[in-house]
Amino acid sequence: MKKVLFVAVALVAAFAFSSCKKTCTCTEATTGVSKKMETDSKYSTCKAIQDLFEDLAKEENASWQKWSCK
């Protein structure tokens, strides 16, 4: 019974921490422009936000922009 309780508590804790928002700082390499962004359900990691910025830059014909989000 203790093992079941432990697993249940561990799962609740994992879900609680995974839903926390994280703030990422994204910097463009050439200009040095920085933006702070919070993760959400669609963009759950800094890498996902970085990919979004780079995709948007390509759509705007600014593929020279290289973003780094941490």
Biopython code that builds the backbone (N, CA, C, O; Angstrom):
import numpy as np
from Bio.PDB.StructureBuilder import StructureBuilder

atoms = [
    (1, "MET", "N", (0.820, -1.192, 0.000)),
    (1, "MET", "CA", (0.000, 0.000, 0.000)),
    (1, "MET", "C", (0.869, 1.262, 0.000)),
    (1, "MET", "O", (0.523, 2.256, -0.640)),
    (2, "LYS", "N", (1.983, 1.221, 0.711)),
    (2, "LYS", "CA", (2.873, 2.386, 0.753)),
    (2, "LYS", "C", (3.446, 2.686, -0.630)),
    (2, "LYS", "O", (3.630, 3.845, -1.000)),
    (3, "LYS", "N", (3.728, 1.621, -1.390)),
    (3, "LYS", "CA", (4.280, 1.826, -2.734)),
    (3, "LYS", "C", (3.268, 2.517, -3.641)),
    (3, "LYS", "O", (3.635, 3.388, -4.430)),
    (4, "VAL", "N", (2.011, 2.136, -3.533)),
    (4, "VAL", "CA", (0.962, 2.748, -4.345)),
    (4, "VAL", "C", (0.818, 4.221, -3.989)),
    (4, "VAL", "O", (0.696, 5.073, -4.869)),
    (5, "LEU", "N", (0.835, 4.513, -2.701)),
    (5, "LEU", "CA", (0.733, 5.897, -2.241)),
    (5, "LEU", "C", (1.925, 6.716, -2.728)),
    (5, "LEU", "O", (1.766, 7.851, -3.175)),
    (6, "PHE", "N", (3.117, 6.134, -2.640)),
    (6, "PHE", "CA", (4.322, 6.826, -3.101)),
    (6, "PHE", "C", (4.240, 7.132, -4.593)),
    (6, "PHE", "O", (4.566, 8.242, -5.015)),
    (7, "VAL", "N", (3.810, 6.164, -5.390)),
    (7, "VAL", "CA", (3.685, 6.370, -6.836)),
    (7, "VAL", "C", (2.661, 7.456, -7.127)),
    (7, "VAL", "O", (2.881, 8.292, -8.003)),
    (8, "ALA", "N", (1.548, 7.457, -6.410)),
    (8, "ALA", "CA", (0.514, 8.471, -6.619)),
    (8, "ALA", "C", (1.045, 9.867, -6.300)),
    (8, "ALA", "O", (0.802, 10.814, -7.047)),
    (9, "VAL", "N", (1.764, 9.988, -5.197)),
    (9, "VAL", "CA", (2.334, 11.288, -4.811)),
    (9, "VAL", "C", (3.371, 11.728, -5.841)),
    (9, "VAL", "O", (3.428, 12.906, -6.195)),
    (10, "ALA", "N", (4.188, 10.799, -6.325)),
    (10, "ALA", "CA", (5.200, 11.131, -7.328)),
    (10, "ALA", "C", (4.556, 11.614, -8.621)),
    (10, "ALA", "O", (5.048, 12.563, -9.233)),
    (11, "LEU", "N", (3.476, 10.986, -9.045)),
    (11, "LEU", "CA", (2.780, 11.411, -10.263)),
    (11, "LEU", "C", (2.170, 12.795, -10.107)),
    (11, "LEU", "O", (2.255, 13.618, -11.019)),
    (12, "VAL", "N", (1.560, 13.056, -8.970)),
    (12, "VAL", "CA", (0.972, 14.374, -8.727)),
    (12, "VAL", "C", (2.065, 15.439, -8.738)),
    (12, "VAL", "O", (1.886, 16.507, -9.324)),
    (13, "ALA", "N", (3.183, 15.158, -8.100)),
    (13, "ALA", "CA", (4.293, 16.117, -8.079)),
    (13, "ALA", "C", (4.840, 16.350, -9.481)),
    (13, "ALA", "O", (5.150, 17.485, -9.843)),
    (14, "ALA", "N", (4.962, 15.293, -10.272)),
    (14, "ALA", "CA", (5.479, 15.432, -11.636)),
    (14, "ALA", "C", (4.557, 16.302, -12.476)),
    (14, "ALA", "O", (5.028, 17.162, -13.219)),
    (15, "PHE", "N", (3.253, 16.091, -12.370)),
    (15, "PHE", "CA", (2.316, 16.910, -13.134)),
    (15, "PHE", "C", (2.312, 18.357, -12.647)),
    (15, "PHE", "O", (2.162, 19.278, -13.449)),
    (16, "ALA", "N", (2.473, 18.560, -11.368)),
    (16, "ALA", "CA", (2.484, 19.919, -10.823)),
    (16, "ALA", "C", (3.681, 20.696, -11.341)),
    (16, "ALA", "O", (3.549, 21.860, -11.722)),
    (17, "PHE", "N", (4.847, 20.065, -11.359)),
    (17, "PHE", "CA", (6.034, 20.768, -11.823)),
    (17, "PHE", "C", (6.081, 20.911, -13.334)),
    (17, "PHE", "O", (6.640, 21.885, -13.839)),
    (18, "SER", "N", (5.513, 19.975, -14.063)),
    (18, "SER", "CA", (5.553, 20.063, -15.519)),
    (18, "SER", "C", (4.641, 21.159, -16.045)),
    (18, "SER", "O", (4.823, 21.626, -17.170)),
    (19, "SER", "N", (3.666, 21.576, -15.254)),
    (19, "SER", "CA", (2.761, 22.622, -15.715)),
    (19, "SER", "C", (3.263, 24.023, -15.360)),
    (19, "SER", "O", (2.638, 25.016, -15.731)),
    (20, "CYS", "N", (4.381, 24.108, -14.648)),
    (20, "CYS", "CA", (4.936, 25.413, -14.290)),
    (20, "CYS", "C", (5.458, 26.111, -15.543)),
    (20, "CYS", "O", (6.053, 25.489, -16.423)),
    (21, "LYS", "N", (5.222, 27.402, -15.596)),
    (21, "LYS", "CA", (5.737, 28.163, -16.730)),
    (21, "LYS", "C", (7.192, 28.517, -16.476)),
    (21, "LYS", "O", (7.596, 28.817, -15.353)),
    (22, "LYS", "N", (7.952, 28.474, -17.534)),
    (22, "LYS", "CA", (9.362, 28.804, -17.473)),
    (22, "LYS", "C", (9.583, 30.031, -18.339)),
    (22, "LYS", "O", (8.966, 30.160, -19.397)),
    (23, "THR", "N", (10.443, 30.922, -17.914)),
    (23, "THR", "CA", (10.762, 32.097, -18.709)),
    (23, "THR", "C", (12.048, 31.837, -19.485)),
    (23, "THR", "O", (13.073, 31.466, -18.914)),
    (24, "CYS", "N", (11.974, 32.035, -20.779)),
    (24, "CYS", "CA", (13.130, 31.871, -21.656)),
    (24, "CYS", "C", (13.560, 33.248, -22.151)),
    (24, "CYS", "O", (12.728, 34.109, -22.436)),
    (25, "THR", "N", (14.860, 33.437, -22.247)),
    (25, "THR", "CA", (15.387, 34.656, -22.841)),
    (25, "THR", "C", (15.927, 34.290, -24.207)),
    (25, "THR", "O", (16.839, 33.473, -24.336)),
    (26, "CYS", "N", (15.348, 34.907, -25.225)),
    (26, "CYS", "CA", (15.731, 34.631, -26.614)),
    (26, "CYS", "C", (16.513, 35.827, -27.146)),
    (26, "CYS", "O", (16.071, 36.971, -27.043)),
    (27, "THR", "N", (17.687, 35.539, -27.719)),
    (27, "THR", "CA", (18.562, 36.592, -28.231)),
    (27, "THR", "C", (18.898, 36.309, -29.679)),
    (27, "THR", "O", (19.239, 35.185, -30.049)),
    (28, "GLU", "N", (18.796, 37.352, -30.498)),
    (28, "GLU", "CA", (19.168, 37.244, -31.911)),
    (28, "GLU", "C", (20.654, 37.542, -32.017)),
    (28, "GLU", "O", (21.125, 38.545, -31.481)),
    (29, "ALA", "N", (21.402, 36.675, -32.709)),
    (29, "ALA", "CA", (22.862, 36.729, -32.708)),
    (29, "ALA", "C", (23.443, 37.980, -33.363)),
    (29, "ALA", "O", (24.415, 38.536, -32.851)),
    (30, "THR", "N", (22.883, 38.433, -34.466)),
    (30, "THR", "CA", (23.462, 39.554, -35.211)),
    (30, "THR", "C", (23.185, 40.896, -34.544)),
    (30, "THR", "O", (24.092, 41.711, -34.377)),
    (31, "THR", "N", (21.937, 41.119, -34.167)),
    (31, "THR", "CA", (21.551, 42.421, -33.618)),
    (31, "THR", "C", (21.656, 42.500, -32.101)),
    (31, "THR", "O", (21.753, 43.592, -31.541)),
    (32, "GLY", "N", (21.637, 41.354, -31.437)),
    (32, "GLY", "CA", (21.680, 41.344, -29.978)),
    (32, "GLY", "C", (20.341, 41.623, -29.325)),
    (32, "GLY", "O", (20.270, 41.762, -28.104)),
    (33, "VAL", "N", (19.276, 41.707, -30.111)),
    (33, "VAL", "CA", (17.936, 41.952, -29.578)),
    (33, "VAL", "C", (17.524, 40.754, -28.728)),
    (33, "VAL", "O", (17.678, 39.604, -29.138)),
    (34, "SER", "N", (16.991, 41.046, -27.519)),
    (34, "SER", "CA", (16.547, 39.983, -26.623)),
    (34, "SER", "C", (15.073, 40.135, -26.309)),
    (34, "SER", "O", (14.556, 41.249, -26.218)),
    (35, "LYS", "N", (14.407, 39.010, -26.145)),
    (35, "LYS", "CA", (12.999, 38.989, -25.752)),
    (35, "LYS", "C", (12.827, 37.910, -24.700)),
    (35, "LYS", "O", (13.422, 36.836, -24.787)),
    (36, "LYS", "N", (12.008, 38.209, -23.708)),
    (36, "LYS", "CA", (11.676, 37.204, -22.702)),
    (36, "LYS", "C", (10.305, 36.648, -23.028)),
    (36, "LYS", "O", (9.354, 37.391, -23.269)),
    (37, "MET", "N", (10.222, 35.323, -23.030)),
    (37, "MET", "CA", (8.984, 34.631, -23.362)),
    (37, "MET", "C", (8.736, 33.563, -22.307)),
    (37, "MET", "O", (9.675, 32.968, -21.778)),
    (38, "GLU", "N", (7.462, 33.326, -22.007)),
    (38, "GLU", "CA", (7.105, 32.246, -21.099)),
    (38, "GLU", "C", (6.657, 31.041, -21.905)),
    (38, "GLU", "O", (5.990, 31.173, -22.931)),
    (39, "THR", "N", (7.031, 29.870, -21.427)),
    (39, "THR", "CA", (6.570, 28.651, -22.072)),
    (39, "THR", "C", (5.081, 28.482, -21.789)),
    (39, "THR", "O", (4.554, 29.024, -20.817)),
    (40, "ASP", "N", (4.416, 27.723, -22.653)),
    (40, "ASP", "CA", (3.001, 27.414, -22.452)),
    (40, "ASP", "C", (2.740, 26.013, -22.963)),
    (40, "ASP", "O", (3.685, 25.274, -23.241)),
    (41, "SER", "N", (1.501, 25.636, -23.089)),
    (41, "SER", "CA", (1.187, 24.271, -23.501)),
    (41, "SER", "C", (1.607, 23.984, -24.947)),
    (41, "SER", "O", (1.957, 22.849, -25.272)),
    (42, "LYS", "N", (1.578, 24.985, -25.802)),
    (42, "LYS", "CA", (1.967, 24.775, -27.202)),
    (42, "LYS", "C", (3.483, 24.828, -27.380)),
    (42, "LYS", "O", (4.047, 24.032, -28.131)),
    (43, "TYR", "N", (4.134, 25.744, -26.705)),
    (43, "TYR", "CA", (5.592, 25.909, -26.763)),
    (43, "TYR", "C", (6.130, 25.647, -25.362)),
    (43, "TYR", "O", (6.311, 26.572, -24.570)),
    (44, "SER", "N", (6.383, 24.380, -25.070)),
    (44, "SER", "CA", (6.689, 23.974, -23.701)),
    (44, "SER", "C", (8.168, 24.031, -23.347)),
    (44, "SER", "O", (8.536, 23.820, -22.192)),
    (45, "THR", "N", (9.023, 24.315, -24.334)),
    (45, "THR", "CA", (10.459, 24.404, -24.065)),
    (45, "THR", "C", (11.035, 25.652, -24.729)),
    (45, "THR", "O", (10.425, 26.239, -25.623)),
    (46, "CYS", "N", (12.209, 26.037, -24.275)),
    (46, "CYS", "CA", (12.888, 27.179, -24.899)),
    (46, "CYS", "C", (13.261, 26.853, -26.342)),
    (46, "CYS", "O", (13.255, 27.741, -27.194)),
    (47, "LYS", "N", (13.582, 25.600, -26.626)),
    (47, "LYS", "CA", (13.917, 25.179, -27.986)),
    (47, "LYS", "C", (12.714, 25.347, -28.915)),
    (47, "LYS", "O", (12.875, 25.741, -30.070)),
    (48, "ALA", "N", (11.518, 25.053, -28.421)),
    (48, "ALA", "CA", (10.309, 25.214, -29.237)),
    (48, "ALA", "C", (10.082, 26.684, -29.569)),
    (48, "ALA", "O", (9.677, 27.011, -30.685)),
    (49, "ILE", "N", (10.337, 27.567, -28.614)),
    (49, "ILE", "CA", (10.191, 29.005, -28.854)),
    (49, "ILE", "C", (11.250, 29.474, -29.849)),
    (49, "ILE", "O", (10.961, 30.284, -30.730)),
    (50, "GLN", "N", (12.470, 28.967, -29.711)),
    (50, "GLN", "CA", (13.543, 29.309, -30.640)),
    (50, "GLN", "C", (13.174, 28.894, -32.061)),
    (50, "GLN", "O", (13.381, 29.657, -33.005)),
    (51, "ASP", "N", (12.633, 27.702, -32.215)),
    (51, "ASP", "CA", (12.207, 27.234, -33.540)),
    (51, "ASP", "C", (11.109, 28.128, -34.099)),
    (51, "ASP", "O", (11.090, 28.405, -35.298)),
    (52, "LEU", "N", (10.197, 28.582, -33.252)),
    (52, "LEU", "CA", (9.137, 29.486, -33.684)),
    (52, "LEU", "C", (9.730, 30.790, -34.217)),
    (52, "LEU", "O", (9.348, 31.244, -35.296)),
    (53, "PHE", "N", (10.661, 31.397, -33.474)),
    (53, "PHE", "CA", (11.285, 32.646, -33.921)),
    (53, "PHE", "C", (11.991, 32.455, -35.261)),
    (53, "PHE", "O", (11.885, 33.306, -36.145)),
    (54, "GLU", "N", (12.704, 31.351, -35.414)),
    (54, "GLU", "CA", (13.421, 31.120, -36.670)),
    (54, "GLU", "C", (12.464, 30.872, -37.827)),
    (54, "GLU", "O", (12.723, 31.308, -38.949)),
    (55, "ASP", "N", (11.361, 30.177, -37.565)),
    (55, "ASP", "CA", (10.359, 29.968, -38.612)),
    (55, "ASP", "C", (9.722, 31.295, -39.025)),
    (55, "ASP", "O", (9.506, 31.541, -40.212)),
    (56, "LEU", "N", (9.426, 32.141, -38.054)),
    (56, "LEU", "CA", (8.846, 33.454, -38.367)),
    (56, "LEU", "C", (9.827, 34.308, -39.169)),
    (56, "LEU", "O", (9.424, 35.026, -40.084)),
    (57, "ALA", "N", (11.105, 34.232, -38.829)),
    (57, "ALA", "CA", (12.121, 34.988, -39.565)),
    (57, "ALA", "C", (12.183, 34.521, -41.022)),
    (57, "ALA", "O", (12.307, 35.344, -41.929)),
    (58, "LYS", "N", (12.100, 33.223, -41.248)),
    (58, "LYS", "CA", (12.130, 32.698, -42.616)),
    (58, "LYS", "C", (10.919, 33.177, -43.406)),
    (58, "LYS", "O", (11.040, 33.514, -44.584)),
    (59, "GLU", "N", (9.748, 33.210, -42.763)),
    (59, "GLU", "CA", (8.537, 33.684, -43.436)),
    (59, "GLU", "C", (8.652, 35.151, -43.828)),
    (59, "GLU", "O", (8.078, 35.578, -44.830)),
    (60, "GLU", "N", (9.388, 35.915, -43.046)),
    (60, "GLU", "CA", (9.565, 37.350, -43.314)),
    (60, "GLU", "C", (10.810, 37.629, -44.156)),
    (60, "GLU", "O", (11.257, 38.773, -44.243)),
    (61, "ASN", "N", (11.369, 36.589, -44.774)),
    (61, "ASN", "CA", (12.595, 36.719, -45.581)),
    (61, "ASN", "C", (13.745, 37.322, -44.793)),
    (61, "ASN", "O", (14.534, 38.105, -45.323)),
    (62, "ALA", "N", (13.831, 36.955, -43.538)),
    (62, "ALA", "CA", (14.930, 37.400, -42.689)),
    (62, "ALA", "C", (15.647, 36.163, -42.145)),
    (62, "ALA", "O", (15.924, 36.064, -40.949)),
    (63, "SER", "N", (15.938, 35.232, -43.041)),
    (63, "SER", "CA", (16.542, 33.967, -42.620)),
    (63, "SER", "C", (17.953, 34.143, -42.071)),
    (63, "SER", "O", (18.527, 33.197, -41.531)),
    (64, "TRP", "N", (18.514, 35.330, -42.201)),
    (64, "TRP", "CA", (19.821, 35.614, -41.629)),
    (64, "TRP", "C", (19.745, 35.686, -40.099)),
    (64, "TRP", "O", (20.773, 35.616, -39.425)),
    (65, "GLN", "N", (18.539, 35.825, -39.553)),
    (65, "GLN", "CA", (18.394, 35.887, -38.098)),
    (65, "GLN", "C", (18.654, 34.510, -37.494)),
    (65, "GLN", "O", (18.104, 33.507, -37.949)),
    (66, "LYS", "N", (19.482, 34.476, -36.488)),
    (66, "LYS", "CA", (19.761, 33.243, -35.757)),
    (66, "LYS", "C", (19.420, 33.475, -34.289)),
    (66, "LYS", "O", (20.080, 34.256, -33.603)),
    (67, "TRP", "N", (18.397, 32.798, -33.821)),
    (67, "TRP", "CA", (17.910, 32.967, -32.457)),
    (67, "TRP", "C", (18.474, 31.899, -31.534)),
    (67, "TRP", "O", (18.682, 30.752, -31.930)),
    (68, "SER", "N", (18.715, 32.308, -30.292)),
    (68, "SER", "CA", (19.144, 31.384, -29.249)),
    (68, "SER", "C", (18.280, 31.646, -28.025)),
    (68, "SER", "O", (18.277, 32.755, -27.490)),
    (69, "CYS", "N", (17.545, 30.631, -27.580)),
    (69, "CYS", "CA", (16.661, 30.786, -26.424)),
    (69, "CYS", "C", (17.121, 29.873, -25.304)),
    (69, "CYS", "O", (17.319, 28.673, -25.493)),
    (70, "LYS", "N", (17.285, 30.470, -24.136)),
    (70, "LYS", "CA", (17.709, 29.712, -22.939)),
    (70, "LYS", "C", (16.870, 30.106, -21.762)),
    (70, "LYS", "O", (17.064, 29.587, -20.663)),
]
sb = StructureBuilder()
sb.init_structure("model")
sb.init_model(0)
sb.init_chain("A")
sb.init_seg("    ")
for serial, (resi, resn, name, xyz) in enumerate(atoms, 1):
    if name == "N":
        sb.init_residue(resn, " ", resi, " ")
    sb.init_atom(name, np.array(xyz, "f"), 0.0, 1.0, " ", f" {name:<3s}", serial, name[0])
structure = sb.get_structure()
